[in-house]
Amino acid sequence: MNYNLARFDLVSVRLAVACAQTGSLTAAARDSHLALAAASRRIRELEDALGEALFERHPRGLLPTAAGRVFVKHGLTLLQTMEQLGGELADLRRGIARHIRLCASSAAISQFLPPLLARYGELHPQVHIDLEEQVSEAVAATLREGRADVAVFVEGPDTKGLDTRLFREDELVLILPAGHALARSKTPLAFVDTLDEEWISLTAGAAMLQKQQQAALAANRPLKLRMQVRSFDAVCHMVASGLGVAILPKAATLPMVKSMKLGWRPLADAWAKRRLLTATMAGQSDAGITSLVDFLSPKDAPSSQNAKPKAPKRK
């Protein structure tokens, strides 16, 4: 079936989204500044154009059908895109020549990016950086899908088809409740010796969680994953409450460890020392994107598809 998409307009799309969000045609019409009869007619016209009912009508309101849920999902994306378009056109009038979309992992944002982006903004006031935070796997996927111009993530996701450079390095440490037996020493501890503990972690796709799962699998031991949350701060609060232990980046976490009176300990495993990469699609030639990547990269960072570390010099 061919849908007559030319009959859609943004007012009707926004109305349908509001109907789904409020569950009420009356409330959606009011929010859209439409008379109730006009709003009802617009929804009927959308449904006629689609050949599908978007909502089930009930005495207590509206409930989206399967087609309605699909329409609302894409309608939201369309409305957000139009909002971004309007914002960028307004920025042009204010002297901002362009936007660069940067997607980065929590580790990059928590430890390194804020002062770098502030400085870049001072040097390039005509450029606006639109920053989105995701776990590392999602960061790489966002770049590949064309929803980001530059990505910064922890090494690990597939980099085929991407040009990558070393961004920074960090270290993972074990975070422990105050008074925990493992916190009595500061000597590096093997991860396998922590597998009797219950764990607090970030959500699926986080580079740290993947390393823990791989290490537990290699040791033929289960990872007792008790809770998953979205931020380093939330992880620390869970640990402080005695709900488990965690692994987090040292530089980002130690201020929270100190303020919450938590314990911490280095890890002996080689994977606890990590590399963060900047990435763009292979072969991109946009001067603005290249400028940002150059600025974010250390001066001696290697530039190649796989960003391999430099071989040590012979002595």
Phi and psi restraints in degrees (value plus and minus 20) as a CYANA .aco file:
   2 ASN   PHI    -114.7   -74.7
   2 ASN   PSI     105.2   145.2
   3 TYR   PHI    -110.0   -70.0
   3 TYR   PSI     118.8   158.8
   4 ASN   PHI    -105.2   -65.2
   4 ASN   PSI      55.7    95.7
   5 LEU   PHI     -87.3   -47.3
   5 LEU   PSI     -40.9    -0.9
   6 ALA   PHI     -84.5   -44.5
   6 ALA   PSI     -39.1     0.9
   7 ARG   PHI    -102.7   -62.7
   7 ARG   PSI     -28.0    12.0
   8 PHE   PHI     -97.9   -57.9
   8 PHE   PSI     125.7   165.7
   9 ASP   PHI    -155.8  -115.8
   9 ASP   PSI     141.2   181.2
  10 LEU   PHI     -85.0   -45.0
  10 LEU   PSI     -51.5   -11.5
  11 VAL   PHI     -82.6   -42.6
  11 VAL   PSI     -64.4   -24.4
  12 SER   PHI     -89.0   -49.0
  12 SER   PSI     -59.1   -19.1
  13 VAL   PHI     -81.8   -41.8
  13 VAL   PSI     -66.4   -26.4
  14 ARG   PHI     -83.0   -43.0
  14 ARG   PSI     -57.0   -17.0
  15 LEU   PHI     -83.6   -43.6
  15 LEU   PSI     -66.3   -26.3
  16 ALA   PHI     -82.2   -42.2
  16 ALA   PSI     -60.9   -20.9
  17 VAL   PHI     -82.7   -42.7
  17 VAL   PSI     -62.8   -22.8
  18 ALA   PHI     -84.9   -44.9
  18 ALA   PSI     -56.9   -16.9
  19 CYS   PHI     -80.4   -40.4
  19 CYS   PSI     -63.0   -23.0
  20 ALA   PHI     -87.2   -47.2
  20 ALA   PSI     -58.7   -18.7
  21 GLN   PHI     -92.7   -52.7
  21 GLN   PSI     -56.1   -16.1
  22 THR   PHI    -117.6   -77.6
  22 THR   PSI     -41.6    -1.6
  23 GLY   PHI      50.6    90.6
  23 GLY   PSI      -3.6    36.4
  24 SER   PHI    -163.9  -123.9
  24 SER   PSI     105.5   145.5
  25 LEU   PHI     -87.9   -47.9
  25 LEU   PSI     -56.5   -16.5
  26 THR   PHI     -82.2   -42.2
  26 THR   PSI     -68.0   -28.0
  27 ALA   PHI     -85.5   -45.5
  27 ALA   PSI     -60.0   -20.0
  28 ALA   PHI     -86.0   -46.0
  28 ALA   PSI     -59.9   -19.9
  29 ALA   PHI     -83.2   -43.2
  29 ALA   PSI     -63.3   -23.3
  30 ARG   PHI     -82.1   -42.1
  30 ARG   PSI     -66.1   -26.1
  31 ASP   PHI     -83.7   -43.7
  31 ASP   PSI     -49.4    -9.4
  32 SER   PHI    -112.8   -72.8
  32 SER   PSI     -17.0    23.0
  33 HIS   PHI      39.4    79.4
  33 HIS   PSI      24.2    64.2
  34 LEU   PHI    -142.0  -102.0
  34 LEU   PSI     128.6   168.6
  35 ALA   PHI     -87.4   -47.4
  35 ALA   PSI     130.0   170.0
  36 LEU   PHI     -78.9   -38.9
  36 LEU   PSI     -61.7   -21.7
  37 ALA   PHI     -84.6   -44.6
  37 ALA   PSI     -59.1   -19.1
  38 ALA   PHI     -87.2   -47.2
  38 ALA   PSI     -58.8   -18.8
  39 ALA   PHI     -85.1   -45.1
  39 ALA   PSI     -63.2   -23.2
  40 SER   PHI     -81.2   -41.2
  40 SER   PSI     -61.3   -21.3
  41 ARG   PHI     -84.0   -44.0
  41 ARG   PSI     -60.3   -20.3
  42 ARG   PHI     -83.2   -43.2
  42 ARG   PSI     -62.3   -22.3
  43 ILE   PHI     -84.3   -44.3
  43 ILE   PSI     -62.0   -22.0
  44 ARG   PHI     -81.6   -41.6
  44 ARG   PSI     -60.7   -20.7
  45 GLU   PHI     -85.7   -45.7
  45 GLU   PSI     -58.7   -18.7
  46 LEU   PHI     -81.2   -41.2
  46 LEU   PSI     -65.8   -25.8
  47 GLU   PHI     -85.7   -45.7
  47 GLU   PSI     -58.5   -18.5
  48 ASP   PHI     -83.7   -43.7
  48 ASP   PSI     -61.2   -21.2
  49 ALA   PHI     -85.3   -45.3
  49 ALA   PSI     -55.9   -15.9
  50 LEU   PHI    -103.8   -63.8
  50 LEU   PSI     -44.6    -4.6
  51 GLY   PHI      51.4    91.4
  51 GLY   PSI       0.2    40.2
  52 GLU   PHI    -158.8  -118.8
  52 GLU   PSI     124.8   164.8
  53 ALA   PHI     -95.5   -55.5
  53 ALA   PSI     111.1   151.1
  54 LEU   PHI    -108.3   -68.3
  54 LEU   PSI     -45.5    -5.5
  55 PHE   PHI    -159.4  -119.4
  55 PHE   PSI     126.4   166.4
  56 GLU   PHI    -112.1   -72.1
  56 GLU   PSI     111.1   151.1
  57 ARG   PHI    -111.5   -71.5
  57 ARG   PSI     108.0   148.0
  58 HIS   PHI    -148.6  -108.6
  58 HIS   PSI     139.7   179.7
  59 PRO   PHI     -76.2   -36.2
  59 PRO   PSI     -49.1    -9.1
  60 ARG   PHI    -114.7   -74.7
  60 ARG   PSI     -16.8    23.2
  61 GLY   PHI     120.5   160.5
  61 GLY   PSI    -173.1  -133.1
  62 LEU   PHI    -132.6   -92.6
  62 LEU   PSI     122.6   162.6
  63 LEU   PHI    -148.8  -108.8
  63 LEU   PSI     103.1   143.1
  64 PRO   PHI     -81.9   -41.9
  64 PRO   PSI     117.8   157.8
  65 THR   PHI     -98.1   -58.1
  65 THR   PSI     159.4   199.4
  66 ALA   PHI     -78.8   -38.8
  66 ALA   PSI     -62.9   -22.9
  67 ALA   PHI     -85.6   -45.6
  67 ALA   PSI     -56.6   -16.6
  68 GLY   PHI     -83.4   -43.4
  68 GLY   PSI     -59.8   -19.8
  69 ARG   PHI     -86.1   -46.1
  69 ARG   PSI     -59.1   -19.1
  70 VAL   PHI     -85.0   -45.0
  70 VAL   PSI     -64.8   -24.8
  71 PHE   PHI     -81.4   -41.4
  71 PHE   PSI     -64.6   -24.6
  72 VAL   PHI     -85.4   -45.4
  72 VAL   PSI     -59.8   -19.8
  73 LYS   PHI     -78.7   -38.7
  73 LYS   PSI     -69.4   -29.4
  74 HIS   PHI     -95.8   -55.8
  74 HIS   PSI     -50.0   -10.0
  75 GLY   PHI     -82.8   -42.8
  75 GLY   PSI     -61.5   -21.5
  76 LEU   PHI     -80.8   -40.8
  76 LEU   PSI     -63.9   -23.9
  77 THR   PHI     -80.7   -40.7
  77 THR   PSI     -63.1   -23.1
  78 LEU   PHI     -82.5   -42.5
  78 LEU   PSI     -65.4   -25.4
  79 LEU   PHI     -85.0   -45.0
  79 LEU   PSI     -59.5   -19.5
  80 GLN   PHI     -85.1   -45.1
  80 GLN   PSI     -59.2   -19.2
  81 THR   PHI     -83.3   -43.3
  81 THR   PSI     -60.8   -20.8
  82 MET   PHI     -87.4   -47.4
  82 MET   PSI     -56.0   -16.0
  83 GLU   PHI     -83.1   -43.1
  83 GLU   PSI     -62.2   -22.2
  84 GLN   PHI     -84.5   -44.5
  84 GLN   PSI     -60.4   -20.4
  85 LEU   PHI     -79.0   -39.0
  85 LEU   PSI     -67.5   -27.5
  86 GLY   PHI     -82.0   -42.0
  86 GLY   PSI     -60.5   -20.5
  87 GLY   PHI     -83.8   -43.8
  87 GLY   PSI     -62.1   -22.1
  88 GLU   PHI     -89.8   -49.8
  88 GLU   PSI     -56.0   -16.0
  89 LEU   PHI     -85.7   -45.7
  89 LEU   PSI     -58.6   -18.6
  90 ALA   PHI     -85.4   -45.4
  90 ALA   PSI     -57.5   -17.5
  91 ASP   PHI     -83.8   -43.8
  91 ASP   PSI     -56.1   -16.1
  92 LEU   PHI     -77.9   -37.9
  92 LEU   PSI     -60.2   -20.2
  93 ARG   PHI     -87.6   -47.6
  93 ARG   PSI     -43.2    -3.2
  94 ARG   PHI    -113.8   -73.8
  94 ARG   PSI     -16.7    23.3
  95 GLY   PHI      76.4   116.4
  95 GLY   PSI     -18.3    21.7
  96 ILE   PHI    -105.6   -65.6
  96 ILE   PSI      92.9   132.9
  97 ALA   PHI     -97.2   -57.2
  97 ALA   PSI     -49.3    -9.3
  98 ARG   PHI    -181.6  -141.6
  98 ARG   PSI     144.5   184.5
  99 HIS   PHI    -134.8   -94.8
  99 HIS   PSI     119.6   159.6
 100 ILE   PHI    -138.5   -98.5
 100 ILE   PSI     107.9   147.9
 101 ARG   PHI    -110.7   -70.7
 101 ARG   PSI      97.3   137.3
 102 LEU   PHI    -134.9   -94.9
 102 LEU   PSI     103.5   143.5
 103 CYS   PHI    -132.1   -92.1
 103 CYS   PSI     110.7   150.7
 104 ALA   PHI    -161.5  -121.5
 104 ALA   PSI     133.8   173.8
 105 SER   PHI     -96.8   -56.8
 105 SER   PSI     142.6   182.6
 106 SER   PHI     -79.0   -39.0
 106 SER   PSI     -57.9   -17.9
 107 ALA   PHI     -82.4   -42.4
 107 ALA   PSI     -61.4   -21.4
 108 ALA   PHI     -88.1   -48.1
 108 ALA   PSI     -62.1   -22.1
 109 ILE   PHI     -90.3   -50.3
 109 ILE   PSI     -62.8   -22.8
 110 SER   PHI     -90.8   -50.8
 110 SER   PSI     -48.0    -8.0
 111 GLN   PHI    -126.8   -86.8
 111 GLN   PSI     -53.3   -13.3
 112 PHE   PHI    -150.9  -110.9
 112 PHE   PSI     -58.6   -18.6
 113 LEU   PHI     -91.0   -51.0
 113 LEU   PSI     -59.2   -19.2
 114 PRO   PHI     -72.7   -32.7
 114 PRO   PSI     -71.7   -31.7
 115 PRO   PHI     -87.3   -47.3
 115 PRO   PSI     -51.7   -11.7
 116 LEU   PHI     -85.8   -45.8
 116 LEU   PSI     -64.0   -24.0
 117 LEU   PHI     -89.1   -49.1
 117 LEU   PSI     -54.3   -14.3
 118 ALA   PHI     -83.3   -43.3
 118 ALA   PSI     -63.7   -23.7
 119 ARG   PHI     -86.9   -46.9
 119 ARG   PSI     -60.6   -20.6
 120 TYR   PHI     -82.4   -42.4
 120 TYR   PSI     -58.5   -18.5
 121 GLY   PHI     -83.4   -43.4
 121 GLY   PSI     -55.5   -15.5
 122 GLU   PHI     -87.1   -47.1
 122 GLU   PSI     -59.0   -19.0
 123 LEU   PHI     -98.2   -58.2
 123 LEU   PSI     -47.0    -7.0
 124 HIS   PHI    -153.0  -113.0
 124 HIS   PSI      49.8    89.8
 125 PRO   PHI     -84.9   -44.9
 125 PRO   PSI     -35.8     4.2
 126 GLN   PHI    -103.6   -63.6
 126 GLN   PSI     -22.8    17.2
 127 VAL   PHI    -134.7   -94.7
 127 VAL   PSI     113.0   153.0
 128 HIS   PHI    -131.2   -91.2
 128 HIS   PSI     106.2   146.2
 129 ILE   PHI    -114.5   -74.5
 129 ILE   PSI      98.6   138.6
 130 ASP   PHI    -113.6   -73.6
 130 ASP   PSI      90.6   130.6
 131 LEU   PHI    -122.8   -82.8
 131 LEU   PSI     113.0   153.0
 132 GLU   PHI    -145.6  -105.6
 132 GLU   PSI     116.8   156.8
 133 GLU   PHI    -121.6   -81.6
 133 GLU   PSI     112.8   152.8
 134 GLN   PHI    -166.9  -126.9
 134 GLN   PSI     146.2   186.2
 135 VAL   PHI     -91.4   -51.4
 135 VAL   PSI     141.1   181.1
 136 SER   PHI     -77.6   -37.6
 136 SER   PSI     -63.3   -23.3
 137 GLU   PHI     -79.3   -39.3
 137 GLU   PSI     -62.7   -22.7
 138 ALA   PHI     -90.0   -50.0
 138 ALA   PSI     -51.5   -11.5
 139 VAL   PHI     -81.3   -41.3
 139 VAL   PSI     -69.1   -29.1
 140 ALA   PHI     -83.0   -43.0
 140 ALA   PSI     -60.2   -20.2
 141 ALA   PHI     -84.9   -44.9
 141 ALA   PSI     -59.9   -19.9
 142 THR   PHI     -81.5   -41.5
 142 THR   PSI     -60.2   -20.2
 143 LEU   PHI     -84.3   -44.3
 143 LEU   PSI     -66.8   -26.8
 144 ARG   PHI     -83.0   -43.0
 144 ARG   PSI     -53.5   -13.5
 145 GLU   PHI     -99.5   -59.5
 145 GLU   PSI     -21.6    18.4
 146 GLY   PHI      61.3   101.3
 146 GLY   PSI      -7.7    32.3
 147 ARG   PHI    -113.1   -73.1
 147 ARG   PSI     -17.0    23.0
 148 ALA   PHI    -164.5  -124.5
 148 ALA   PSI     132.2   172.2
 149 ASP   PHI    -114.9   -74.9
 149 ASP   PSI     -53.6   -13.6
 150 VAL   PHI    -155.8  -115.8
 150 VAL   PSI     122.2   162.2
 151 ALA   PHI    -146.4  -106.4
 151 ALA   PSI     126.4   166.4
 152 VAL   PHI    -152.1  -112.1
 152 VAL   PSI     100.9   140.9
 153 PHE   PHI    -172.2  -132.2
 153 PHE   PSI     145.9   185.9
 154 VAL   PHI     -95.5   -55.5
 154 VAL   PSI     114.5   154.5
 155 GLU   PHI     -73.5   -33.5
 155 GLU   PSI     115.6   155.6
 156 GLY   PHI     134.8   174.8
 156 GLY   PSI     -72.7   -32.7
 157 PRO   PHI     -80.8   -40.8
 157 PRO   PSI     134.2   174.2
 158 ASP   PHI     -78.9   -38.9
 158 ASP   PSI     109.0   149.0
 159 THR   PHI    -129.5   -89.5
 159 THR   PSI      -5.1    34.9
 160 LYS   PHI     -80.7   -40.7
 160 LYS   PSI     111.2   151.2
 161 GLY   PHI      64.1   104.1
 161 GLY   PSI     -16.3    23.7
 162 LEU   PHI    -136.3   -96.3
 162 LEU   PSI     127.9   167.9
 163 ASP   PHI    -116.6   -76.6
 163 ASP   PSI     104.1   144.1
 164 THR   PHI    -143.9  -103.9
 164 THR   PSI     133.6   173.6
 165 ARG   PHI    -156.5  -116.5
 165 ARG   PSI     135.3   175.3
 166 LEU   PHI     -84.8   -44.8
 166 LEU   PSI     111.3   151.3
 167 PHE   PHI    -120.9   -80.9
 167 PHE   PSI     -84.3   -44.3
 168 ARG   PHI    -173.5  -133.5
 168 ARG   PSI     154.1   194.1
 169 GLU   PHI    -142.4  -102.4
 169 GLU   PSI     129.8   169.8
 170 ASP   PHI    -162.2  -122.2
 170 ASP   PSI    -199.9  -159.9
 171 GLU   PHI    -154.2  -114.2
 171 GLU   PSI     113.5   153.5
 172 LEU   PHI    -109.9   -69.9
 172 LEU   PSI     119.8   159.8
 173 VAL   PHI    -151.0  -111.0
 173 VAL   PSI     140.1   180.1
 174 LEU   PHI    -104.8   -64.8
 174 LEU   PSI     106.8   146.8
 175 ILE   PHI    -126.0   -86.0
 175 ILE   PSI     110.5   150.5
 176 LEU   PHI    -150.8  -110.8
 176 LEU   PSI     130.1   170.1
 177 PRO   PHI     -82.1   -42.1
 177 PRO   PSI     133.4   173.4
 178 ALA   PHI     -77.0   -37.0
 178 ALA   PSI     113.9   153.9
 179 GLY   PHI      60.6   100.6
 179 GLY   PSI     -16.9    23.1
 180 HIS   PHI     -83.7   -43.7
 180 HIS   PSI     122.5   162.5
 181 ALA   PHI     -78.0   -38.0
 181 ALA   PSI     -55.7   -15.7
 182 LEU   PHI     -92.9   -52.9
 182 LEU   PSI     -33.2     6.8
 183 ALA   PHI    -107.1   -67.1
 183 ALA   PSI     -20.7    19.3
 184 ARG   PHI     -95.3   -55.3
 184 ARG   PSI     -35.0     5.0
 185 SER   PHI    -143.9  -103.9
 185 SER   PSI     134.4   174.4
 186 LYS   PHI    -131.4   -91.4
 186 LYS   PSI      -9.3    30.7
 187 THR   PHI     -94.5   -54.5
 187 THR   PSI     125.8   165.8
 188 PRO   PHI     -78.0   -38.0
 188 PRO   PSI     119.0   159.0
 189 LEU   PHI    -136.3   -96.3
 189 LEU   PSI     115.7   155.7
 190 ALA   PHI     -90.7   -50.7
 190 ALA   PSI     117.5   157.5
 191 PHE   PHI     -78.3   -38.3
 191 PHE   PSI     -56.8   -16.8
 192 VAL   PHI     -79.4   -39.4
 192 VAL   PSI     -45.6    -5.6
 193 ASP   PHI    -100.6   -60.6
 193 ASP   PSI     -17.6    22.4
 194 THR   PHI    -129.1   -89.1
 194 THR   PSI     -19.6    20.4
 195 LEU   PHI     -95.2   -55.2
 195 LEU   PSI     -23.9    16.1
 196 ASP   PHI    -100.4   -60.4
 196 ASP   PSI     -32.0     8.0
 197 GLU   PHI    -103.3   -63.3
 197 GLU   PSI     138.8   178.8
 198 GLU   PHI    -110.6   -70.6
 198 GLU   PSI     123.4   163.4
 199 TRP   PHI    -135.6   -95.6
 199 TRP   PSI     123.4   163.4
 200 ILE   PHI    -127.8   -87.8
 200 ILE   PSI     114.3   154.3
 201 SER   PHI    -163.6  -123.6
 201 SER   PSI     151.0   191.0
 202 LEU   PHI     -96.8   -56.8
 202 LEU   PSI     155.1   195.1
 203 THR   PHI     -90.7   -50.7
 203 THR   PSI     147.9   187.9
 204 ALA   PHI     -76.1   -36.1
 204 ALA   PSI     121.8   161.8
 205 GLY   PHI      78.3   118.3
 205 GLY   PSI     -32.3     7.7
 206 ALA   PHI     -90.8   -50.8
 206 ALA   PSI     117.0   157.0
 207 ALA   PHI     -80.7   -40.7
 207 ALA   PSI     -58.4   -18.4
 208 MET   PHI     -81.8   -41.8
 208 MET   PSI     -65.3   -25.3
 209 LEU   PHI     -82.9   -42.9
 209 LEU   PSI     -60.6   -20.6
 210 GLN   PHI     -82.0   -42.0
 210 GLN   PSI     -61.1   -21.1
 211 LYS   PHI     -83.1   -43.1
 211 LYS   PSI     -62.7   -22.7
 212 GLN   PHI     -82.3   -42.3
 212 GLN   PSI     -64.5   -24.5
 213 GLN   PHI     -85.0   -45.0
 213 GLN   PSI     -59.9   -19.9
 214 GLN   PHI     -85.3   -45.3
 214 GLN   PSI     -61.5   -21.5
 215 ALA   PHI     -87.4   -47.4
 215 ALA   PSI     -59.8   -19.8
 216 ALA   PHI     -85.7   -45.7
 216 ALA   PSI     -61.1   -21.1
 217 LEU   PHI     -83.4   -43.4
 217 LEU   PSI     -61.5   -21.5
 218 ALA   PHI     -83.0   -43.0
 218 ALA   PSI     -51.3   -11.3
 219 ALA   PHI    -107.3   -67.3
 219 ALA   PSI     -18.8    21.2
 220 ASN   PHI      36.2    76.2
 220 ASN   PSI      21.5    61.5
 221 ARG   PHI    -147.9  -107.9
 221 ARG   PSI     129.4   169.4
 222 PRO   PHI     -97.8   -57.8
 222 PRO   PSI     127.8   167.8
 223 LEU   PHI    -116.3   -76.3
 223 LEU   PSI      92.9   132.9
 224 LYS   PHI    -101.2   -61.2
 224 LYS   PSI      59.3    99.3
 225 LEU   PHI    -102.9   -62.9
 225 LEU   PSI      90.6   130.6
 226 ARG   PHI    -111.5   -71.5
 226 ARG   PSI     -62.8   -22.8
 227 MET   PHI    -164.6  -124.6
 227 MET   PSI     126.9   166.9
 228 GLN   PHI    -147.8  -107.8
 228 GLN   PSI     111.0   151.0
 229 VAL   PHI    -151.5  -111.5
 229 VAL   PSI     159.5   199.5
 230 ARG   PHI    -121.9   -81.9
 230 ARG   PSI     -33.6     6.4
 231 SER   PHI    -156.0  -116.0
 231 SER   PSI     137.3   177.3
 232 PHE   PHI     -80.9   -40.9
 232 PHE   PSI     -59.7   -19.7
 233 ASP   PHI     -80.9   -40.9
 233 ASP   PSI     -63.6   -23.6
 234 ALA   PHI     -85.0   -45.0
 234 ALA   PSI     -59.6   -19.6
 235 VAL   PHI     -77.8   -37.8
 235 VAL   PSI     -67.5   -27.5
 236 CYS   PHI     -83.2   -43.2
 236 CYS   PSI     -58.5   -18.5
 237 HIS   PHI     -84.4   -44.4
 237 HIS   PSI     -58.3   -18.3
 238 MET   PHI     -85.3   -45.3
 238 MET   PSI     -62.8   -22.8
 239 VAL   PHI     -83.9   -43.9
 239 VAL   PSI     -62.8   -22.8
 240 ALA   PHI     -80.7   -40.7
 240 ALA   PSI     -48.2    -8.2
 241 SER   PHI    -104.1   -64.1
 241 SER   PSI     -18.7    21.3
 242 GLY   PHI      60.8   100.8
 242 GLY   PSI      -0.4    39.6
 243 LEU   PHI    -105.8   -65.8
 243 LEU   PSI     -30.2     9.8
 244 GLY   PHI     143.4   183.4
 244 GLY   PSI    -193.2  -153.2
 245 VAL   PHI    -134.0   -94.0
 245 VAL   PSI     151.5   191.5
 246 ALA   PHI    -172.1  -132.1
 246 ALA   PSI     144.6   184.6
 247 ILE   PHI    -140.0  -100.0
 247 ILE   PSI     109.3   149.3
 248 LEU   PHI    -164.5  -124.5
 248 LEU   PSI     141.6   181.6
 249 PRO   PHI     -85.0   -45.0
 249 PRO   PSI     114.6   154.6
 250 LYS   PHI     -81.0   -41.0
 250 LYS   PSI     -71.8   -31.8
 251 ALA   PHI     -81.9   -41.9
 251 ALA   PSI     -57.8   -17.8
 252 ALA   PHI     -97.3   -57.3
 252 ALA   PSI     -44.9    -4.9
 253 THR   PHI    -120.1   -80.1
 253 THR   PSI     -51.7   -11.7
 254 LEU   PHI     -77.8   -37.8
 254 LEU   PSI     -56.8   -16.8
 255 PRO   PHI     -79.9   -39.9
 255 PRO   PSI     -59.2   -19.2
 256 MET   PHI     -90.1   -50.1
 256 MET   PSI     -58.5   -18.5
 257 VAL   PHI     -78.2   -38.2
 257 VAL   PSI     -63.8   -23.8
 258 LYS   PHI     -86.8   -46.8
 258 LYS   PSI     -65.9   -25.9
 259 SER   PHI     -88.1   -48.1
 259 SER   PSI     -51.0   -11.0
 260 MET   PHI    -114.9   -74.9
 260 MET   PSI     -19.6    20.4
 261 LYS   PHI      39.0    79.0
 261 LYS   PSI      25.2    65.2
 262 LEU   PHI    -111.1   -71.1
 262 LEU   PSI     147.8   187.8
 263 GLY   PHI    -121.3   -81.3
 263 GLY   PSI     141.1   181.1
 264 TRP   PHI    -171.2  -131.2
 264 TRP   PSI     141.2   181.2
 265 ARG   PHI    -174.9  -134.9
 265 ARG   PSI     120.4   160.4
 266 PRO   PHI     -86.0   -46.0
 266 PRO   PSI     136.3   176.3
 267 LEU   PHI    -124.5   -84.5
 267 LEU   PSI     121.9   161.9
 268 ALA   PHI    -105.0   -65.0
 268 ALA   PSI     -33.2     6.8
 269 ASP   PHI     -92.8   -52.8
 269 ASP   PSI     120.4   160.4
 270 ALA   PHI     -80.5   -40.5
 270 ALA   PSI     -52.8   -12.8
 271 TRP   PHI     -90.5   -50.5
 271 TRP   PSI     -29.3    10.7
 272 ALA   PHI     -92.3   -52.3
 272 ALA   PSI     -37.8     2.2
 273 LYS   PHI    -114.9   -74.9
 273 LYS   PSI      96.5   136.5
 274 ARG   PHI    -139.0   -99.0
 274 ARG   PSI     137.6   177.6
 275 ARG   PHI    -134.4   -94.4
 275 ARG   PSI     115.6   155.6
 276 LEU   PHI    -125.3   -85.3
 276 LEU   PSI     120.1   160.1
 277 LEU   PHI    -138.4   -98.4
 277 LEU   PSI     129.4   169.4
 278 THR   PHI    -117.9   -77.9
 278 THR   PSI     127.8   167.8
 279 ALA   PHI    -165.3  -125.3
 279 ALA   PSI     127.3   167.3
 280 THR   PHI    -154.7  -114.7
 280 THR   PSI     147.5   187.5
 281 MET   PHI     -84.9   -44.9
 281 MET   PSI     120.4   160.4
 282 ALA   PHI     -78.2   -38.2
 282 ALA   PSI     113.5   153.5
 283 GLY   PHI      64.6   104.6
 283 GLY   PSI     -17.6    22.4
 284 GLN   PHI     -84.8   -44.8
 284 GLN   PSI     124.6   164.6
 285 SER   PHI    -148.3  -108.3
 285 SER   PSI      -2.4    37.6
 286 ASP   PHI     -90.6   -50.6
 286 ASP   PSI     102.7   142.7
 287 ALA   PHI     -84.5   -44.5
 287 ALA   PSI     -55.7   -15.7
 288 GLY   PHI     -87.2   -47.2
 288 GLY   PSI     -62.3   -22.3
 289 ILE   PHI     -84.9   -44.9
 289 ILE   PSI     -63.8   -23.8
 290 THR   PHI     -81.0   -41.0
 290 THR   PSI     -59.1   -19.1
 291 SER   PHI     -80.9   -40.9
 291 SER   PSI     -63.6   -23.6
 292 LEU   PHI     -85.9   -45.9
 292 LEU   PSI     -64.8   -24.8
 293 VAL   PHI     -82.5   -42.5
 293 VAL   PSI     -62.6   -22.6
 294 ASP   PHI     -79.5   -39.5
 294 ASP   PSI     -62.4   -22.4
 295 PHE   PHI     -85.3   -45.3
 295 PHE   PSI     -60.0   -20.0
 296 LEU   PHI     -94.8   -54.8
 296 LEU   PSI     -43.6    -3.6
 297 SER   PHI    -104.7   -64.7
 297 SER   PSI     119.8   159.8
 298 PRO   PHI     -78.0   -38.0
 298 PRO   PSI     131.8   171.8
 299 LYS   PHI     -79.8   -39.8
 299 LYS   PSI     -52.1   -12.1
 300 ASP   PHI    -122.4   -82.4
 300 ASP   PSI      -2.5    37.5
 301 ALA   PHI     -89.6   -49.6
 301 ALA   PSI     115.9   155.9
 302 PRO   PHI     -88.9   -48.9
 302 PRO   PSI     128.9   168.9
 303 SER   PHI    -144.9  -104.9
 303 SER   PSI      92.7   132.7
 304 SER   PHI    -183.9  -143.9
 304 SER   PSI     154.6   194.6
 305 GLN   PHI     -81.3   -41.3
 305 GLN   PSI     -56.1   -16.1
 306 ASN   PHI    -130.7   -90.7
 306 ASN   PSI     -18.0    22.0
 307 ALA   PHI      26.5    66.5
 307 ALA   PSI      33.0    73.0
 308 LYS   PHI     -89.4   -49.4
 308 LYS   PSI     122.4   162.4
 309 PRO   PHI     -85.7   -45.7
 309 PRO   PSI     131.2   171.2
 310 LYS   PHI     -87.6   -47.6
 310 LYS   PSI     124.1   164.1
 311 ALA   PHI     -90.0   -50.0
 311 ALA   PSI     121.9   161.9
 312 PRO   PHI     -85.1   -45.1
 312 PRO   PSI     126.1   166.1
 313 LYS   PHI     -91.8   -51.8
 313 LYS   PSI     122.6   162.6
 314 ARG   PHI     -94.3   -54.3
 314 ARG   PSI     117.4   157.4
